[in-house]
C-alpha cells in the first residue's frame, strides 16, 4: 500500500504540465525584449530559455525512452517542426521584404546572407565568422542576428535524440542504469563551460555565439530532467525555498550583468543556476513555492506567445529607424515592444496553433517532418533568390559611364565636388562597387594577432627596389595601399607595410569596446613591428594612423623616438576625415538629399587637438608632414564623391580607387624624399 502511495506522490509531483515553467518562459522573453529595446538593463533571458529548452526536451525524451525503450525520431522532429518552422519561415521572409523596401541596398545584401544562414539554423556560426559584437550600437546589427540562439537549439534538436538513445542503451548494457548518461552530460557541461569561460577574453564572438561554448546551458537542463525523479522526492518546504532562491538569483544576477560584462564567461552562471533551482524545486510541487508568482493568467498568456515575441521584436527594433526615418527615441522602443507583442499574438492564433493542432500532422509524423522540411527549403530558396536575383532597390537613377570617373584631379576637383554635393556625379556601377572597393595592396593584421610576421603580401611597390620604405600604422595606414604601391613602382622602392586594425603605432593605452578590455594584442604587436623596422633599417619610414581620443603626447614621443633612432627619414601623413556613417549606404538611401552625405569638415575632422599634437610631435622629430585634408575637404565641407569616385567604402576608410588617384597628391613629397636615396 505504501509503495502505491509513493508512486502516486511521485506521479503528482512529476507533472506533465508545469505552470512554473510556463511562467519562466514569460520571465525569459520579458527580460530579452526589455534588454534589447533598452527598457531595462537586464540580461540573461536567453540563458533562462536555454535551460528551459534542455529540461523540457530532456523530459520528453527520457519519458519516451522509459515507455518504449527508444525514441521515435519522426515524432520528435515533427513536433519541433510544427512548432518552430512555420513562424520562423514567415518572420524571415517578411523581414526580407521590409528590408528591401526600407534599408540601404548594400545593407540588404548583408541581411540576406544572414537570413540565409538563419533559415538553415547556422546563423550563430556566421556571426562567429564575421566577428559580430552582439552589444554593438553602431547600426551594424542584422535583423536576423537574434536567430543565433534558436540556431543553437535547432542544432541541439537534431543531435540530442540520437545521442541520448545511444547513451541510454550503452549505459544499460554496461551498468544496467543511467549512470553513464549522467557522467556524459556532466562532461559536456564541464567542457563546454570551460571553453566558453576561457574563450571569452580571447575571442568574444566565438565564445558568445558558438554552439560548443553554449551547449552546457541546454545540457544542464537535460541533466536536471534525468535527475527529476530523484529531485522530486525532496522535502517540499526545502523545494519551496529553492524556487524562491532560484527566482531571486535569476533577477539579481540579471541586473548585475551589464553590456560591459564579458559574456558569456562566468556571468551567465547566475541565470542558469537560478533557473535550475526554480525547476528543481518545482519538481517536488511545493505548496508555497515561486509558482505562486509565476502561475497567473498574464504570465501564462505571455508564455504562450513568447516564441512569436522573440521572433518579431528584434527585426522591428533594427528596421524601425529606417522605416520612420527619424531619431530613434525611447517612445519608439516602447512602440517596438508593443507592436511586436501584438504580432506575436496574431501569429500564435493564426499560425502556431493551426500547425500545432493539425490532426493530420499529429497522427502522421512524416507529414509534419515533410511540411517542416518544405517550409525550411522554401525559406532558404527565398533567401537565395533575394541574395542573388532580386534587384537592389536603388533610387539613384544615373547611367553615367564608369570610365568617366576621374577621382582626385588636384585640390580644385575637391572644391568642384563641394559645389556639386547636392547632386554629385556618380555612376550606379561605381556606387554599387564602392563597399567592396578596398585597397588591393598591403597587409593588415586583425584584432587577435599579437605579433607582426613578415609575409609576401606585406611587400608592395617594387619588391626588388633599391630603396626600402616601411609604412606603419592602423587601418588608416592600410587604406593608402594602392597609392603607396604606385609610388613604390615609379621610384623603384620596396615598400613594406606593417598595419594592424585599431592599433596605433604610438605607444599609448587603447581600450576596445568589442573586447571589453585593454587592447593588449596591440601592445605586443606594436613592440614586434617596431623591432622589425629596427632590424630592417629602412631608408624611409611612413607613419599614419587614426587620431584616437585617448592618444597621449608621451606615447607619440616614445614611438617617434624609436623610429628616428633607426636613422631613416620620417614622413608623417595626417589622419583622413572620419564621417562616422556608411557613405555608400548614405548615397544609396538619400538620392533626393545627397548633400547630407557630404558633411561639414568640422564634424568629420575629429579629435582636432589630438591631430595637432601628433603633427607637432612629428615635426619636432624631423618628419616631413603631409596634410591630407586638402585631398578630402574644401570650403568647410568633405564631399562623399569626388570626380565621380565614391571617396569612402564604409564609415571612415577611403576606397581603393580613390586612393589610387591620390598618387599625384603624395608624389611631390615622396619624390623629394626618395630622390635623396
C-alpha positions, -999 to 999 in steps of 0.1 A, spaced: 0 0 0 28 24 9 45 17 -24 14 27 -43 12 59 -23 49 67 -30 43 62 -67 12 83 -66 31 111 -48 59 109 -74 33 110 -102 17 140 -86 50 158 -83 63 149 -117 36 168 -135 32 167 -173 23 204 -173 44 228 -153 28 262 -148 61 274 -132 80 267 -164 54 285 -184 59 314 -161 96 312 -165 91 314 -203 73 346 -198 100 360 -175 127 350 -200 111 367 -230 103 398 -210 139 400 -200 151 396 -236 127 422 -250 133 447 -222 170 444 -226 170 446 -264 146 475 -266 165 494 -239 136 495 -215 156 478 -187 192 470 -183 186 433 -175 204 404 -191 203 366 -190 169 359 -206 184 337 -233 202 317 -207 170 310 -189 155 299 -222 184 276 -229 179 258 -196 141 255 -201 146 240 -235 170 215 -223 148 204 -194 116 202 -215 133 183 -244 152 160 -219 120 153 -201 101 143 -233 130 121 -245 135 103 -212 98 97 -208 96 82 -242 127 60 -236 111 48 -203 79 40 -220 91 24 -252 128 19 -248 135 41 -278 127 74 -294 106 80 -325 128 105 -344 100 113 -368 76 121 -339 102 142 -321 113 161 -352 77 165 -364 68 182 -330 97 205 -334 90 214 -370 53 220 -363 61 245 -336 92 262 -349 93 261 -387 61 280 -398 65 311 -376 102 311 -384 97 310 -421 71 338 -421 93 361 -400 124 355 -422 106 362 -454 86 392 -442 118 407 -427 134 403 -461 106 422 -479 106 450 -454 144 452 -456 143 455 -494 118 484 -491 135 504 -464 172 497 -458 202 505 -479 207 482 -509 242 474 -496 229 465 -462 201 445 -478 226 420 -494 243 416 -460 210 410 -443 200 384 -469 232 365 -462 222 365 -426 187 354 -435 200 325 -455 221 314 -425 191 318 -402 169 297 -425 192 267 -421 198 274 -384 235 282 -388 233 320 -382 253 316 -349 284 304 -369 281 332 -394 281 357 -365 313 340 -352 328 342 -387 320 379 -391 332 387 -355 299 403 -346 297 423 -314 262 415 -301 260 446 -280 273 470 -306 252 501 -310 266 513 -343 240 503 -368 259 471 -377 233 447 -363 213 425 -386 175 419 -382 183 382 -382 210 384 -355 187 371 -328 183 338 -346 216 327 -331 201 312 -300 174 295 -320 201 281 -343 219 265 -313 187 250 -301 179 236 -336 213 221 -338 207 205 -304 173 191 -315 190 173 -344 217 156 -323 201 152 -289 176 124 -295 201 102 -313 228 108 -287 206 102 -257 191 69 -271 226 56 -278 239 67 -244 209 51 -226 214 18 -245 251 17 -238 246 27 -201 220 0 -196 242 -26 -213 273 -18 -192 260 -5 -159 223 -16 -160 213 20 -151 217 56 -164 249 65 -146 269 67 -178 243 92 -193 248 114 -162 286 112 -164 285 121 -201 262 151 -195 284 163 -167 314 160 -190 297 180 -218 287 207 -192 322 210 -178 340 210 -212 315 235 -227 316 259 -198 354 258 -196 357 265 -233 333 294 -231 349 308 -200 385 307 -214 375 319 -249 355 350 -237 386 372 -231 403 358 -262 376 356 -289 344 370 -276 322 364 -307 333 328 -307 325 324 -270 292 342 -273 277 326 -304 292 292 -309 274 260 -302 302 243 -282 305 272 -258 268 275 -251 256 239 -252 264 235 -215 234 256 -206 210 234 -225 227 203 -213 222 215 -177 185 213 -183 188 178 -198 208 166 -167 181 180 -144 155 162 -165 175 129 -159 176 136 -122 140 148 -119 126 116 -104 151 119 -76 148 156 -71 110 152 -68 115 133 -36 130 163 -17 112 179 12 85 202 -1 94 230 23 130 229 11 118 227 -25 97 259 -20 128 277 -6 148 266 -36 123 280 -60 123 314 -44 160 314 -41 162 305 -78 139 332 -89 158 358 -69 191 345 -83 178 350 -119 166 385 -113 195 398 -92 223 383 -113 205 395 -145 205 431 -132 242 428 -122 252 418 -157 258 449 -180 268 454 -216 303 458 -202 304 424 -186 324 399 -205 299 374 -218 293 345 -216 322 340 -193 313 333 -157 284 358 -156 257 335 -172 262 310 -143 238 332 -123 207 330 -146 214 293 -154 217 283 -117 186 303 -108 166 286 -135 178 252 -124 168 259 -88 133 270 -98 128 239 -120 143 215 -95 122 229 -66 91 228 -88 97 190 -94 86 185 -58 54 205 -64 58 226 -32 27 243 -19 43 277 -13 70 280 -40 77 306 -66 49 291 -87 26 313 -66 40 342 -86 49 325 -119 15 309 -123 -10 335 -133 -31 343 -164 -9 371 -176 24 351 -175 5 321 -189 -6 342 -219 29 357 -224 44 323 -222 21 311 -249 31 339 -273 67 341 -262 81 324 -294 64 349 -317 75 378 -295 111 365 -297 109 363 -335 94 397 -341 108 421 -316 144 422 -330 136 427 -367 113 455 -358 139 470 -335 166 470 -362 144 481 -391 123 507 -373 147 536 -376 148 531 -414 111 529 -415 103 560 -396 134 580 -409 140 599 -377 160 597 -345 152 565 -326 136 576 -293 126 558 -261 89 561 -272 99 543 -304 114 515 -284 81 512 -265 63 511 -298 85 483 -310 79 462 -278 41 466 -280 38 461 -318 60 430 -318 38 416 -289 7 422 -310 23 405 -340 32 376 -317 -4 373 -305 -16 372 -341 10 347 -351 1 324 -321 -35 322 -331 -32 323 -369 -1 302 -374 13 284 -344 -19 268 -331 -31 258 -366 1 238 -372 4 225 -336 -32 212 -335 -34 200 -371 -47 164 -368 -31 151 -400 3 164 -389 -1 149 -354 -13 115 -365 12 111 -393 45 123 -381 61 121 -415 37 147 -428 50 170 -401 86 164 -410 79 169 -447 59 200 -440 86 215 -418 113 205 -443 94 220 -472 89 253 -453 126 254 -444 136 246 -480 112 273 -494 126 299 -469 162 290 -479 153 293 -516 136 327 -510 168 339 -493 190 327 -521 167 345 -546 168 377 -525 206 374 -523 214 367 -559 184 375 -581 162 403 -566 174 437 -580 186 462 -554 161 489 -545 185 517 -557 169 551 -560 199 567 -576 190 570 -613 220 576 -635 236 557 -663 269 577 -662 298 559 -678 320 545 -650 352 551 -670 344 589 -668 351 589 -631 385 605 -626 386 609 -588 411 634 -574 425 658 -600 441 684 -578 425 703 -549 403 722 -573 385 689 -581 376 687 -544 363 722 -544 343 714 -575 328 683 -558 318 705 -528 298 727 -553 282 695 -567 275 679 -533 237 684 -536 238 662 -567 272 646 -571 280 629 -604 283 592 -595 275 563 -618 254 535 -605 281 510 -612 307 530 -592 283 533 -563 274 496 -563 311 487 -563 320 511 -535 315 488 -505 340 463 -519 364 489 -533 392 484 -509 429 486 -513 444 457 -533 479 462 -519 495 458 -485 488 435 -455 468 442 -423 466 421 -391 432 416 -374 424 421 -337 437 388 -323 471 389 -340 497 396 -313 529 397 -333 539 411 -367 550 384 -390 565 393 -424 548 378 -454 548 383 -492 517 405 -494 532 430 -469 557 440 -497 543 464 -523 558 488 -548 589 473 -564 599 441 -544 634 444 -559 637 481 -554 670 497 -543 652 519 -517 634 504 -487 604 521 -472 585 509 -440 549 520 -437 535 516 -402 500 523 -388 465 511 -383 437 506 -409 440 543 -418 475 535 -429 465 503 -448 439 523 -468 467 541 -487 480 508 -501 471 515 -537 487 549 -537 519 536 -519 521 507 -544 521 530 -574 547 554 -558 569 524 -550 568 511 -585 576 545 -600 605 552 -577 618 516 -575 611 515 -538 605 483 -518 576 493 -495 569 471 -465 535 476 -449 530 470 -412 494 476 -402 470 463 -375 434 472 -372 427 497 -345 463 497 -334 482 530 -334 520 528 -337 521 554 -310 526 539 -275 495 546 -255 468 525 -239 439 516 -262 407 500 -249 384 483 -274 346 482 -267 342 449 -286 368 433 -264 356 450 -232 392 454 -221 426 469 -230 438 461 -264 468 441 -252 473 425 -286 481 460 -299 508 465 -273 527 433 -282 521 437 -320 534 473 -318 565 462 -300 573 435 -325 566 458 -355 590 485 -342 616 458 -336 612 445 -371 617 481 -385 648 484 -364 662 452 -379 651 462 -414 669 496 -413 647 512 -440 657 544 -458 623 560 -452 595 553 -426 560 565 -433 537 569 -402 499 575 -403 470 564 -382 436 574 -369 436 602 -344 424 584 -313 409 605 -284 430 585 -259 463 594 -276 490 609 -254 519 631 -262 542 608 -242 531 578 -263 536 597 -295 571 609 -285 581 574 -273 573 558 -307 588 587 -328 620 585 -307 622 548 -316 616 554 -353 640 583 -355 667 562 -339 668 540 -370 683 569 -389 656 567 -416 639 598 -430 604 601 -415 572 610 -434 540 616 -414 506 617 -430 479 634 -410 447 614 -405 419 614 -430 383 625 -422 361 603 -402 325 605 -415 312 581 -389 284 567 -412 284 543 -441 290 567 -471 278 542 -498 247 535 -477 240 572 -474 244 578 -511 221 549 -519 194 558 -495 194 596 -500 191 601 -537 170 632 -531 192 647 -503 228 637 -513 242 668 -496 236 650 -463 263 625 -473 289 653 -476 291 667 -440 308 697 -427 346 694 -422 343 704 -385 321 674 -380 343 648 -396 378 661 -389 376 646 -354 398 650 -324 414 682 -337 436 686 -305 450 651 -309 457 658 -346 475 690 -337 496 672 -310 506 644 -333 516 667 -361 536 688 -336 555 657 -323 562 645 -359 576 679 -368 598 680 -336 613 647 -347 622 660 -381 594 643 -400 581 656 -433 544 662 -428 518 657 -454 484 674 -446 459 650 -462 428 671 -456 430 692 -488 426 658 -507 393 653 -490 378 686 -479 374 722 -492 354 753 -483 343 737 -450 328 705 -465 341 670 -471 323 656 -502 313 619 -505 320 619 -542 350 635 -560 354 633 -597 328 605 -599 346 584 -574 330 575 -541 355 586 -515 348 561 -487 339 524 -488 325 525 -453 323 549 -424 359 561 -424 382 543 -449 387 556 -484 380 534 -515 410 518 -532 401 535 -565 401 570 -548 434 562 -531 450 554 -564 440 588 -578 459 605 -549 493 595 -562 498 630 -577 489 645 -543 515 624 -525 542 624 -552 559 658 -547 568 648 -511 579 613 -519 598 624 -550 618 648 -528 624 622 -500 632 592 -522 653 611 -547 679 616 -519 685 579 -515 
